[in-house]
């Protein structure tokens, strides 16, 4: 699997994930919206940890400096 997410993109995904998780944890978002946000948070964390985004792969986007 080729990495297509750069360092800045990883940090932004991680921060957005934390923000979404905190919004659900502190019950700012409730009901069905919270499940949607938690799903998005899981995707953000997973893609940040692996360094690969399937959507970026489909669209041919690379935010990392070096291509493998």
Secondary structure as the mmCIF struct_conf table of DSSP 4:
data_model
#
loop_
_struct_conf.conf_type_id
_struct_conf.id
_struct_conf.beg_label_comp_id
_struct_conf.beg_label_asym_id
_struct_conf.beg_label_seq_id
_struct_conf.end_label_comp_id
_struct_conf.end_label_asym_id
_struct_conf.end_label_seq_id
HELX_RH_AL_P HELX_RH_AL_P1 UNK A 7 UNK A 25
TURN_TY1_P TURN_TY1_P1 UNK A 26 UNK A 27
BEND BEND1 UNK A 28 UNK A 29
TURN_TY1_P TURN_TY1_P2 UNK A 31 UNK A 31
HELX_RH_AL_P HELX_RH_AL_P2 UNK A 32 UNK A 50
BEND BEND2 UNK A 51 UNK A 51
HELX_RH_AL_P HELX_RH_AL_P3 UNK A 54 UNK A 59
TURN_TY1_P TURN_TY1_P3 UNK A 60 UNK A 60
BEND BEND3 UNK A 64 UNK A 66
#
